[in-house]
Amino acid sequence: MCGRGIKDVRLTIRKGLFSLGVRSTARYNSNRSFILKPDAETIIREASSSAIGRLDNIDAERDRPLSDFDRQP
């Protein structure tokens, strides 16, 4: 049980680092007018709801419909 808890923490950190990187890059690009602010907000929102860092544990995603993971809906 202890090993599982450690794995879950690492997944959370990985997901958090990904979201932080996307957020800071999108804001940087928006502040320098490389992308529009609404586009930056969309990028940040999609990154925070992405499956990166969460699919190593299928139980964390059990309640999400498979259509959420479809790249070509």
C-alpha positions, 0 to 999 in steps of 0.5 A: 500500500505504501508503494502505491501512495508514492506512485500516486504522488509522482503522477500528481507531480508530473501532471502538475509540472506539465500544467505549470510548464504549459501555463507559463509558456502560454502566458509568456507567448501571450504577453509578447503577442505571439498568440492571442490571450483567448488562445492562451487561455484555451491552451491552458484549459486544455492542458489542465484537462489533458490525460498527461500524467493521469493515465498510468493509473486507470482508476483515476480515469474510470469515470471519464467517458472514452470519448474524452480521449478521442482526438478526432471526435 
